[in-house]
Amino acid sequence: MMEIVKMLENETNEIEKNLVEILWYMRGGISLNDAYQLTFDQRRHIFELIKENTELSKKTGKPIY
C-alpha cells in the first residue's frame, strides 16, 4: 500500500513540476489554475512546442520571447 502512495506522490510532484515549467515558459499567459485544467495531451503538445522553440533558438542564436 505504501508503494502505491509513494508512486502517486511522485506522479503528483512531476505534474506540479511540469505545470510550473509551463507557467515559466508562458510568462503569465496562463494562470496556475488554468494550467491545472490542462489535459495530459494539452500539456504534451505545449512541451513539444517548447522543445521545438528551444531547439530553434539554439540554432538561430535568437532568444525565445
N, CA, C, O and CB atoms as a CASP TS submission, in Angstrom:
PFRMAT TS
TARGET T0000
AUTHOR 0000-0000-0000
METHOD Language model
MODEL 1
PARENT N/A
ATOM      1  N   MET     1       0.819  -1.189   0.000  1.00  0.00           N
ATOM      2  CA  MET     1       0.000   0.000   0.000  1.00  0.00           C
ATOM      3  C   MET     1       0.869   1.261   0.000  1.00  0.00           C
ATOM      4  O   MET     1       0.566   2.222  -0.707  1.00  0.00           O
ATOM      5  CB  MET     1      -0.935  -0.007   1.203  1.00  0.00           C
ATOM      6  N   MET     2       1.926   1.261   0.776  1.00  0.00           N
ATOM      7  CA  MET     2       2.807   2.429   0.838  1.00  0.00           C
ATOM      8  C   MET     2       3.508   2.661  -0.491  1.00  0.00           C
ATOM      9  O   MET     2       3.811   3.803  -0.837  1.00  0.00           O
ATOM     10  CB  MET     2       3.841   2.259   1.950  1.00  0.00           C
ATOM     11  N   GLU     3       3.769   1.600  -1.238  1.00  0.00           N
ATOM     12  CA  GLU     3       4.392   1.745  -2.560  1.00  0.00           C
ATOM     13  C   GLU     3       3.478   2.520  -3.502  1.00  0.00           C
ATOM     14  O   GLU     3       3.937   3.367  -4.269  1.00  0.00           O
ATOM     15  CB  GLU     3       4.723   0.361  -3.161  1.00  0.00           C
ATOM     16  N   ILE     4       2.198   2.228  -3.439  1.00  0.00           N
ATOM     17  CA  ILE     4       1.233   2.921  -4.291  1.00  0.00           C
ATOM     18  C   ILE     4       1.153   4.397  -3.904  1.00  0.00           C
ATOM     19  O   ILE     4       1.122   5.272  -4.770  1.00  0.00           O
ATOM     20  CB  ILE     4      -0.160   2.259  -4.186  1.00  0.00           C
ATOM     21  N   VAL     5       1.120   4.664  -2.611  1.00  0.00           N
ATOM     22  CA  VAL     5       1.071   6.048  -2.131  1.00  0.00           C
ATOM     23  C   VAL     5       2.312   6.803  -2.584  1.00  0.00           C
ATOM     24  O   VAL     5       2.213   7.940  -3.044  1.00  0.00           O
ATOM     25  CB  VAL     5       0.949   6.092  -0.591  1.00  0.00           C
ATOM     26  N   LYS     6       3.477   6.181  -2.460  1.00  0.00           N
ATOM     27  CA  LYS     6       4.726   6.817  -2.876  1.00  0.00           C
ATOM     28  C   LYS     6       4.729   7.065  -4.388  1.00  0.00           C
ATOM     29  O   LYS     6       5.180   8.118  -4.839  1.00  0.00           O
ATOM     30  CB  LYS     6       5.934   5.943  -2.474  1.00  0.00           C
ATOM     31  N   MET     7       4.232   6.106  -5.170  1.00  0.00           N
ATOM     32  CA  MET     7       4.168   6.260  -6.614  1.00  0.00           C
ATOM     33  C   MET     7       3.252   7.432  -6.982  1.00  0.00           C
ATOM     34  O   MET     7       3.603   8.248  -7.834  1.00  0.00           O
ATOM     35  CB  MET     7       3.673   4.958  -7.273  1.00  0.00           C
ATOM     36  N   LEU     8       2.089   7.516  -6.347  1.00  0.00           N
ATOM     37  CA  LEU     8       1.153   8.605  -6.620  1.00  0.00           C
ATOM     38  C   LEU     8       1.734   9.955  -6.193  1.00  0.00           C
ATOM     39  O   LEU     8       1.517  10.965  -6.863  1.00  0.00           O
ATOM     40  CB  LEU     8      -0.178   8.354  -5.900  1.00  0.00           C
ATOM     41  N   GLU     9       2.457   9.973  -5.102  1.00  0.00           N
ATOM     42  CA  GLU     9       3.116  11.198  -4.647  1.00  0.00           C
ATOM     43  C   GLU     9       4.152  11.658  -5.674  1.00  0.00           C
ATOM     44  O   GLU     9       4.234  12.848  -5.980  1.00  0.00           O
ATOM     45  CB  GLU     9       3.784  10.976  -3.271  1.00  0.00           C
ATOM     46  N   ASN    10       4.931  10.736  -6.197  1.00  0.00           N
ATOM     47  CA  ASN    10       5.930  11.064  -7.226  1.00  0.00           C
ATOM     48  C   ASN    10       5.273  11.589  -8.493  1.00  0.00           C
ATOM     49  O   ASN    10       5.753  12.552  -9.092  1.00  0.00           O
ATOM     50  CB  ASN    10       6.781   9.834  -7.557  1.00  0.00           C
ATOM     51  N   GLU    11       4.174  10.959  -8.905  1.00  0.00           N
ATOM     52  CA  GLU    11       3.458  11.412 -10.099  1.00  0.00           C
ATOM     53  C   GLU    11       2.886  12.811  -9.887  1.00  0.00           C
ATOM     54  O   GLU    11       2.943  13.645 -10.791  1.00  0.00           O
ATOM     55  CB  GLU    11       2.332  10.426 -10.460  1.00  0.00           C
ATOM     56  N   THR    12       2.340  13.073  -8.711  1.00  0.00           N
ATOM     57  CA  THR    12       1.801  14.393  -8.391  1.00  0.00           C
ATOM     58  C   THR    12       2.897  15.444  -8.430  1.00  0.00           C
ATOM     59  O   THR    12       2.701  16.530  -8.977  1.00  0.00           O
ATOM     60  CB  THR    12       1.129  14.381  -7.016  1.00  0.00           C
ATOM     61  N   ASN    13       4.037  15.131  -7.859  1.00  0.00           N
ATOM     62  CA  ASN    13       5.160  16.067  -7.869  1.00  0.00           C
ATOM     63  C   ASN    13       5.637  16.346  -9.288  1.00  0.00           C
ATOM     64  O   ASN    13       5.980  17.484  -9.609  1.00  0.00           O
ATOM     65  CB  ASN    13       6.313  15.523  -7.030  1.00  0.00           C
ATOM     66  N   GLU    14       5.663  15.337 -10.133  1.00  0.00           N
ATOM     67  CA  GLU    14       6.090  15.511 -11.529  1.00  0.00           C
ATOM     68  C   GLU    14       5.106  16.392 -12.292  1.00  0.00           C
ATOM     69  O   GLU    14       5.514  17.253 -13.071  1.00  0.00           O
ATOM     70  CB  GLU    14       6.225  14.142 -12.229  1.00  0.00           C
ATOM     71  N   ILE    15       3.818  16.178 -12.069  1.00  0.00           N
ATOM     72  CA  ILE    15       2.806  17.017 -12.722  1.00  0.00           C
ATOM     73  C   ILE    15       2.953  18.465 -12.281  1.00  0.00           C
ATOM     74  O   ILE    15       2.915  19.372 -13.112  1.00  0.00           O
ATOM     75  CB  ILE    15       1.386  16.507 -12.406  1.00  0.00           C
ATOM     76  N   GLU    16       3.121  18.689 -10.988  1.00  0.00           N
ATOM     77  CA  GLU    16       3.279  20.049 -10.481  1.00  0.00           C
ATOM     78  C   GLU    16       4.536  20.710 -11.038  1.00  0.00           C
ATOM     79  O   GLU    16       4.520  21.896 -11.367  1.00  0.00           O
ATOM     80  CB  GLU    16       3.326  20.042  -8.955  1.00  0.00           C
ATOM     81  N   LYS    17       5.608  19.961 -11.144  1.00  0.00           N
ATOM     82  CA  LYS    17       6.845  20.484 -11.736  1.00  0.00           C
ATOM     83  C   LYS    17       6.602  20.878 -13.190  1.00  0.00           C
ATOM     84  O   LYS    17       7.042  21.942 -13.625  1.00  0.00           O
ATOM     85  CB  LYS    17       7.987  19.436 -11.646  1.00  0.00           C
ATOM     86  N   ASN    18       5.906  20.031 -13.941  1.00  0.00           N
ATOM     87  CA  ASN    18       5.599  20.323 -15.336  1.00  0.00           C
ATOM     88  C   ASN    18       4.724  21.565 -15.471  1.00  0.00           C
ATOM     89  O   ASN    18       4.933  22.378 -16.372  1.00  0.00           O
ATOM     90  CB  ASN    18       4.911  19.130 -15.983  1.00  0.00           C
ATOM     91  N   LEU    19       3.754  21.712 -14.587  1.00  0.00           N
ATOM     92  CA  LEU    19       2.883  22.879 -14.638  1.00  0.00           C
ATOM     93  C   LEU    19       3.657  24.167 -14.384  1.00  0.00           C
ATOM     94  O   LEU    19       3.436  25.175 -15.055  1.00  0.00           O
ATOM     95  CB  LEU    19       1.757  22.741 -13.624  1.00  0.00           C
ATOM     96  N   VAL    20       4.564  24.128 -13.416  1.00  0.00           N
ATOM     97  CA  VAL    20       5.381  25.312 -13.133  1.00  0.00           C
ATOM     98  C   VAL    20       6.264  25.638 -14.323  1.00  0.00           C
ATOM     99  O   VAL    20       6.467  26.810 -14.639  1.00  0.00           O
ATOM    100  CB  VAL    20       6.241  25.096 -11.875  1.00  0.00           C
ATOM    101  N   GLU    21       6.790  24.625 -14.985  1.00  0.00           N
ATOM    102  CA  GLU    21       7.614  24.847 -16.173  1.00  0.00           C
ATOM    103  C   GLU    21       6.788  25.495 -17.285  1.00  0.00           C
ATOM    104  O   GLU    21       7.259  26.412 -17.958  1.00  0.00           O
ATOM    105  CB  GLU    21       8.223  23.518 -16.664  1.00  0.00           C
ATOM    106  N   ILE    22       5.567  25.021 -17.474  1.00  0.00           N
ATOM    107  CA  ILE    22       4.682  25.636 -18.467  1.00  0.00           C
ATOM    108  C   ILE    22       4.438  27.096 -18.112  1.00  0.00           C
ATOM    109  O   ILE    22       4.497  27.964 -18.983  1.00  0.00           O
ATOM    110  CB  ILE    22       3.338  24.871 -18.557  1.00  0.00           C
ATOM    111  N   LEU    23       4.167  27.372 -16.851  1.00  0.00           N
ATOM    112  CA  LEU    23       3.931  28.750 -16.413  1.00  0.00           C
ATOM    113  C   LEU    23       5.130  29.634 -16.713  1.00  0.00           C
ATOM    114  O   LEU    23       4.968  30.772 -17.153  1.00  0.00           O
ATOM    115  CB  LEU    23       3.616  28.789 -14.917  1.00  0.00           C
ATOM    116  N   TRP    24       6.322  29.122 -16.479  1.00  0.00           N
ATOM    117  CA  TRP    24       7.521  29.918 -16.726  1.00  0.00           C
ATOM    118  C   TRP    24       7.641  30.250 -18.212  1.00  0.00           C
ATOM    119  O   TRP    24       7.891  31.400 -18.573  1.00  0.00           O
ATOM    120  CB  TRP    24       8.779  29.168 -16.239  1.00  0.00           C
ATOM    121  N   TYR    25       7.464  29.255 -19.067  1.00  0.00           N
ATOM    122  CA  TYR    25       7.574  29.493 -20.498  1.00  0.00           C
ATOM    123  C   TYR    25       6.448  30.388 -21.016  1.00  0.00           C
ATOM    124  O   TYR    25       6.656  31.159 -21.953  1.00  0.00           O
ATOM    125  CB  TYR    25       7.570  28.171 -21.245  1.00  0.00           C
ATOM    126  N   MET    26       5.271  30.295 -20.423  1.00  0.00           N
ATOM    127  CA  MET    26       4.140  31.104 -20.864  1.00  0.00           C
ATOM    128  C   MET    26       4.243  32.545 -20.353  1.00  0.00           C
ATOM    129  O   MET    26       3.549  33.431 -20.853  1.00  0.00           O
ATOM    130  CB  MET    26       2.830  30.474 -20.393  1.00  0.00           C
ATOM    131  N   ARG    27       5.091  32.778 -19.373  1.00  0.00           N
ATOM    132  CA  ARG    27       5.346  34.125 -18.836  1.00  0.00           C
ATOM    133  C   ARG    27       4.069  34.916 -18.570  1.00  0.00           C
ATOM    134  O   ARG    27       3.891  36.038 -19.043  1.00  0.00           O
ATOM    135  CB  ARG    27       6.219  34.901 -19.793  1.00  0.00           C
ATOM    136  N   GLY    28       3.201  34.293 -17.803  1.00  0.00           N
ATOM    137  CA  GLY    28       1.972  34.974 -17.422  1.00  0.00           C
ATOM    138  C   GLY    28       0.820  34.772 -18.384  1.00  0.00           C
ATOM    139  O   GLY    28      -0.269  35.299 -18.154  1.00  0.00           O
ATOM    140  N   GLY    29       1.028  34.028 -19.451  1.00  0.00           N
ATOM    141  CA  GLY    29      -0.029  33.794 -20.430  1.00  0.00           C
ATOM    142  C   GLY    29      -1.077  32.811 -19.954  1.00  0.00           C
ATOM    143  O   GLY    29      -2.130  32.666 -20.575  1.00  0.00           O
ATOM    144  N   ILE    30      -0.792  32.139 -18.860  1.00  0.00           N
ATOM    145  CA  ILE    30      -1.737  31.172 -18.295  1.00  0.00           C
ATOM    146  C   ILE    30      -1.551  31.189 -16.775  1.00  0.00           C
ATOM    147  O   ILE    30      -0.431  31.302 -16.277  1.00  0.00           O
ATOM    148  CB  ILE    30      -1.512  29.717 -18.890  1.00  0.00           C
ATOM    149  N   SER    31      -2.648  31.076 -16.060  1.00  0.00           N
ATOM    150  CA  SER    31      -2.578  31.052 -14.598  1.00  0.00           C
ATOM    151  C   SER    31      -2.363  29.618 -14.111  1.00  0.00           C
ATOM    152  O   SER    31      -2.553  28.662 -14.862  1.00  0.00           O
ATOM    153  CB  SER    31      -3.867  31.650 -13.976  1.00  0.00           C
ATOM    154  N   LEU    32      -1.973  29.486 -12.868  1.00  0.00           N
ATOM    155  CA  LEU    32      -1.781  28.153 -12.300  1.00  0.00           C
ATOM    156  C   LEU    32      -3.093  27.387 -12.298  1.00  0.00           C
ATOM    157  O   LEU    32      -3.111  26.189 -12.583  1.00  0.00           O
ATOM    158  CB  LEU    32      -1.214  28.243 -10.875  1.00  0.00           C
ATOM    159  N   ASN    33      -4.179  28.055 -11.985  1.00  0.00           N
ATOM    160  CA  ASN    33      -5.493  27.386 -12.005  1.00  0.00           C
ATOM    161  C   ASN    33      -5.821  26.880 -13.407  1.00  0.00           C
ATOM    162  O   ASN    33      -6.311  25.763 -13.570  1.00  0.00           O
ATOM    163  CB  ASN    33      -6.603  28.350 -11.518  1.00  0.00           C
ATOM    164  N   ASP    34      -5.549  27.705 -14.418  1.00  0.00           N
ATOM    165  CA  ASP    34      -5.784  27.268 -15.801  1.00  0.00           C
ATOM    166  C   ASP    34      -4.878  26.102 -16.170  1.00  0.00           C
ATOM    167  O   ASP    34      -5.301  25.176 -16.862  1.00  0.00           O
ATOM    168  CB  ASP    34      -5.560  28.432 -16.776  1.00  0.00           C
ATOM    169  N   ALA    35      -3.641  26.147 -15.712  1.00  0.00           N
ATOM    170  CA  ALA    35      -2.695  25.070 -16.017  1.00  0.00           C
ATOM    171  C   ALA    35      -3.170  23.746 -15.428  1.00  0.00           C
ATOM    172  O   ALA    35      -2.991  22.695 -16.044  1.00  0.00           O
ATOM    173  CB  ALA    35      -1.295  25.414 -15.480  1.00  0.00           C
ATOM    174  N   TYR    36      -3.771  23.788 -14.248  1.00  0.00           N
ATOM    175  CA  TYR    36      -4.293  22.559 -13.641  1.00  0.00           C
ATOM    176  C   TYR    36      -5.436  21.963 -14.464  1.00  0.00           C
ATOM    177  O   TYR    36      -5.715  20.769 -14.354  1.00  0.00           O
ATOM    178  CB  TYR    36      -4.772  22.837 -12.215  1.00  0.00           C
ATOM    179  N   GLN    37      -6.089  22.766 -15.272  1.00  0.00           N
ATOM    180  CA  GLN    37      -7.206  22.292 -16.091  1.00  0.00           C
ATOM    181  C   GLN    37      -6.753  21.662 -17.410  1.00  0.00           C
ATOM    182  O   GLN    37      -7.560  21.058 -18.117  1.00  0.00           O
ATOM    183  CB  GLN    37      -8.148  23.439 -16.378  1.00  0.00           C
ATOM    184  N   LEU    38      -5.463  21.800 -17.744  1.00  0.00           N
ATOM    185  CA  LEU    38      -4.954  21.224 -18.987  1.00  0.00           C
ATOM    186  C   LEU    38      -5.002  19.702 -18.934  1.00  0.00           C
ATOM    187  O   LEU    38      -4.730  19.097 -17.897  1.00  0.00           O
ATOM    188  CB  LEU    38      -3.520  21.701 -19.254  1.00  0.00           C
ATOM    189  N   THR    39      -5.346  19.101 -20.047  1.00  0.00           N
ATOM    190  CA  THR    39      -5.321  17.641 -20.117  1.00  0.00           C
ATOM    191  C   THR    39      -3.886  17.176 -20.339  1.00  0.00           C
ATOM    192  O   THR    39      -2.999  17.979 -20.626  1.00  0.00           O
ATOM    193  CB  THR    39      -6.251  17.120 -21.251  1.00  0.00           C
ATOM    194  N   PHE    40      -3.672  15.892 -20.204  1.00  0.00           N
ATOM    195  CA  PHE    40      -2.354  15.323 -20.451  1.00  0.00           C
ATOM    196  C   PHE    40      -1.891  15.642 -21.868  1.00  0.00           C
ATOM    197  O   PHE    40      -0.746  16.043 -22.076  1.00  0.00           O
ATOM    198  CB  PHE    40      -2.372  13.804 -20.224  1.00  0.00           C
ATOM    199  N   ASP    41      -2.789  15.463 -22.847  1.00  0.00           N
ATOM    200  CA  ASP    41      -2.424  15.731 -24.240  1.00  0.00           C
ATOM    201  C   ASP    41      -2.105  17.207 -24.469  1.00  0.00           C
ATOM    202  O   ASP    41      -1.175  17.528 -25.209  1.00  0.00           O
ATOM    203  CB  ASP    41      -3.551  15.295 -25.173  1.00  0.00           C
ATOM    204  N   GLN    42      -2.854  18.097 -23.852  1.00  0.00           N
ATOM    205  CA  GLN    42      -2.571  19.521 -23.990  1.00  0.00           C
ATOM    206  C   GLN    42      -1.195  19.861 -23.429  1.00  0.00           C
ATOM    207  O   GLN    42      -0.436  20.608 -24.046  1.00  0.00           O
ATOM    208  CB  GLN    42      -3.647  20.350 -23.286  1.00  0.00           C
ATOM    209  N   ARG    43      -0.870  19.306 -22.247  1.00  0.00           N
ATOM    210  CA  ARG    43       0.461  19.537 -21.669  1.00  0.00           C
ATOM    211  C   ARG    43       1.545  18.975 -22.573  1.00  0.00           C
ATOM    212  O   ARG    43       2.595  19.596 -22.740  1.00  0.00           O
ATOM    213  CB  ARG    43       0.564  18.905 -20.269  1.00  0.00           C
ATOM    214  N   ARG    44       1.306  17.813 -23.156  1.00  0.00           N
ATOM    215  CA  ARG    44       2.277  17.190 -24.060  1.00  0.00           C
ATOM    216  C   ARG    44       2.513  18.077 -25.281  1.00  0.00           C
ATOM    217  O   ARG    44       3.657  18.265 -25.697  1.00  0.00           O
ATOM    218  CB  ARG    44       1.791  15.790 -24.501  1.00  0.00           C
ATOM    219  N   HIS    45       1.458  18.614 -25.850  1.00  0.00           N
ATOM    220  CA  HIS    45       1.591  19.488 -27.021  1.00  0.00           C
ATOM    221  C   HIS    45       2.355  20.767 -26.667  1.00  0.00           C
ATOM    222  O   HIS    45       3.177  21.237 -27.453  1.00  0.00           O
ATOM    223  CB  HIS    45       0.200  19.841 -27.588  1.00  0.00           C
ATOM    224  N   ILE    46       2.089  21.320 -25.503  1.00  0.00           N
ATOM    225  CA  ILE    46       2.806  22.522 -25.065  1.00  0.00           C
ATOM    226  C   ILE    46       4.286  22.213 -24.926  1.00  0.00           C
ATOM    227  O   ILE    46       5.125  23.003 -25.359  1.00  0.00           O
ATOM    228  CB  ILE    46       2.237  23.052 -23.725  1.00  0.00           C
ATOM    229  N   PHE    47       4.621  21.078 -24.330  1.00  0.00           N
ATOM    230  CA  PHE    47       6.032  20.729 -24.159  1.00  0.00           C
ATOM    231  C   PHE    47       6.709  20.444 -25.495  1.00  0.00           C
ATOM    232  O   PHE    47       7.895  20.734 -25.654  1.00  0.00           O
ATOM    233  CB  PHE    47       6.167  19.517 -23.242  1.00  0.00           C
ATOM    234  N   GLU    48       5.983  19.887 -26.454  1.00  0.00           N
ATOM    235  CA  GLU    48       6.554  19.689 -27.788  1.00  0.00           C
ATOM    236  C   GLU    48       6.875  21.036 -28.425  1.00  0.00           C
ATOM    237  O   GLU    48       7.926  21.200 -29.045  1.00  0.00           O
ATOM    238  CB  GLU    48       5.583  18.886 -28.687  1.00  0.00           C
ATOM    239  N   LEU    49       5.979  21.989 -28.273  1.00  0.00           N
ATOM    240  CA  LEU    49       6.206  23.327 -28.812  1.00  0.00           C
ATOM    241  C   LEU    49       7.388  23.999 -28.121  1.00  0.00           C
ATOM    242  O   LEU    49       8.210  24.641 -28.775  1.00  0.00           O
ATOM    243  CB  LEU    49       4.946  24.187 -28.659  1.00  0.00           C
ATOM    244  N   ILE    50       7.473  23.854 -26.808  1.00  0.00           N
ATOM    245  CA  ILE    50       8.601  24.419 -26.055  1.00  0.00           C
ATOM    246  C   ILE    50       9.909  23.816 -26.562  1.00  0.00           C
ATOM    247  O   ILE    50      10.885  24.535 -26.777  1.00  0.00           O
ATOM    248  CB  ILE    50       8.437  24.160 -24.528  1.00  0.00           C
ATOM    249  N   LYS    51       9.928  22.493 -26.752  1.00  0.00           N
ATOM    250  CA  LYS    51      11.137  21.822 -27.225  1.00  0.00           C
ATOM    251  C   LYS    51      11.532  22.323 -28.616  1.00  0.00           C
ATOM    252  O   LYS    51      12.701  22.619 -28.867  1.00  0.00           O
ATOM    253  CB  LYS    51      10.929  20.299 -27.248  1.00  0.00           C
ATOM    254  N   GLU    52      10.552  22.415 -29.517  1.00  0.00           N
ATOM    255  CA  GLU    52      10.835  22.894 -30.872  1.00  0.00           C
ATOM    256  C   GLU    52      11.386  24.312 -30.849  1.00  0.00           C
ATOM    257  O   GLU    52      12.363  24.613 -31.535  1.00  0.00           O
ATOM    258  CB  GLU    52       9.570  22.838 -31.735  1.00  0.00           C
ATOM    259  N   ASN    53      10.766  25.181 -30.064  1.00  0.00           N
ATOM    260  CA  ASN    53      11.219  26.572 -29.992  1.00  0.00           C
ATOM    261  C   ASN    53      12.588  26.697 -29.338  1.00  0.00           C
ATOM    262  O   ASN    53      13.385  27.550 -29.728  1.00  0.00           O
ATOM    263  CB  ASN    53      10.212  27.408 -29.228  1.00  0.00           C
ATOM    264  N   THR    54      12.864  25.864 -28.358  1.00  0.00           N
ATOM    265  CA  THR    54      14.173  25.874 -27.715  1.00  0.00           C
ATOM    266  C   THR    54      15.254  25.454 -28.700  1.00  0.00           C
ATOM    267  O   THR    54      16.315  26.076 -28.765  1.00  0.00           O
ATOM    268  CB  THR    54      14.181  24.951 -26.490  1.00  0.00           C
ATOM    269  N   GLU    55      14.987  24.398 -29.468  1.00  0.00           N
ATOM    270  CA  GLU    55      15.952  23.934 -30.466  1.00  0.00           C
ATOM    271  C   GLU    55      16.161  24.992 -31.553  1.00  0.00           C
ATOM    272  O   GLU    55      17.291  25.224 -31.983  1.00  0.00           O
ATOM    273  CB  GLU    55      15.476  22.609 -31.098  1.00  0.00           C
ATOM    274  N   LEU    56      15.084  25.630 -31.993  1.00  0.00           N
ATOM    275  CA  LEU    56      15.183  26.682 -32.996  1.00  0.00           C
ATOM    276  C   LEU    56      15.994  27.864 -32.458  1.00  0.00           C
ATOM    277  O   LEU    56      16.790  28.462 -33.182  1.00  0.00           O
ATOM    278  CB  LEU    56      13.781  27.145 -33.428  1.00  0.00           C
ATOM    279  N   SER    57      15.784  28.188 -31.203  1.00  0.00           N
ATOM    280  CA  SER    57      16.528  29.285 -30.578  1.00  0.00           C
ATOM    281  C   SER    57      18.020  28.975 -30.530  1.00  0.00           C
ATOM    282  O   SER    57      18.850  29.853 -30.766  1.00  0.00           O
ATOM    283  CB  SER    57      15.999  29.552 -29.161  1.00  0.00           C
ATOM    284  N   LYS    58      18.355  27.736 -30.226  1.00  0.00           N
ATOM    285  CA  LYS    58      19.760  27.349 -30.192  1.00  0.00           C
ATOM    286  C   LYS    58      20.397  27.429 -31.583  1.00  0.00           C
ATOM    287  O   LYS    58      21.542  27.858 -31.723  1.00  0.00           O
ATOM    288  CB  LYS    58      19.901  25.935 -29.629  1.00  0.00           C
ATOM    289  N   LYS    59      19.649  27.014 -32.607  1.00  0.00           N
ATOM    290  CA  LYS    59      20.171  27.020 -33.974  1.00  0.00           C
ATOM    291  C   LYS    59      20.366  28.446 -34.507  1.00  0.00           C
ATOM    292  O   LYS    59      21.357  28.747 -35.172  1.00  0.00           O
ATOM    293  CB  LYS    59      19.229  26.247 -34.896  1.00  0.00           C
ATOM    294  N   THR    60      19.400  29.307 -34.198  1.00  0.00           N
ATOM    295  CA  THR    60      19.445  30.659 -34.758  1.00  0.00           C
ATOM    296  C   THR    60      20.206  31.642 -33.876  1.00  0.00           C
ATOM    297  O   THR    60      20.617  32.708 -34.334  1.00  0.00           O
ATOM    298  CB  THR    60      18.043  31.166 -34.979  1.00  0.00           C
ATOM    299  N   GLY    61      20.391  31.277 -32.603  1.00  0.00           N
ATOM    300  CA  GLY    61      21.053  32.179 -31.674  1.00  0.00           C
ATOM    301  C   GLY    61      20.168  33.306 -31.182  1.00  0.00           C
ATOM    302  O   GLY    61      20.639  34.242 -30.537  1.00  0.00           O
ATOM    303  N   LYS    62      18.865  33.210 -31.494  1.00  0.00           N
ATOM    304  CA  LYS    62      17.919  34.224 -31.045  1.00  0.00           C
ATOM    305  C   LYS    62      17.164  33.714 -29.826  1.00  0.00           C
ATOM    306  O   LYS    62      16.810  32.536 -29.768  1.00  0.00           O
ATOM    307  CB  LYS    62      16.936  34.603 -32.177  1.00  0.00           C
ATOM    308  N   PRO    63      16.912  34.583 -28.852  1.00  0.00           N
ATOM    309  CA  PRO    63      16.210  34.143 -27.638  1.00  0.00           C
ATOM    310  C   PRO    63      14.751  33.830 -27.902  1.00  0.00           C
ATOM    311  O   PRO    63      14.161  34.299 -28.875  1.00  0.00           O
ATOM    312  CB  PRO    63      16.310  35.202 -26.560  1.00  0.00           C
ATOM    313  N   ILE    64      14.189  33.036 -27.026  1.00  0.00           N
ATOM    314  CA  ILE    64      12.766  32.722 -27.071  1.00  0.00           C
ATOM    315  C   ILE    64      12.032  33.866 -26.374  1.00  0.00           C
ATOM    316  O   ILE    64      12.359  34.227 -25.243  1.00  0.00           O
ATOM    317  CB  ILE    64      12.452  31.327 -26.391  1.00  0.00           C
ATOM    318  N   TYR    65      11.057  34.421 -27.045  1.00  0.00           N
ATOM    319  CA  TYR    65      10.257  35.503 -26.432  1.00  0.00           C
ATOM    320  C   TYR    65       8.945  34.985 -25.963  1.00  0.00           C
ATOM    321  O   TYR    65       8.139  35.744 -25.424  1.00  0.00           O
ATOM    322  CB  TYR    65      10.032  36.648 -27.407  1.00  0.00           C
TER
END
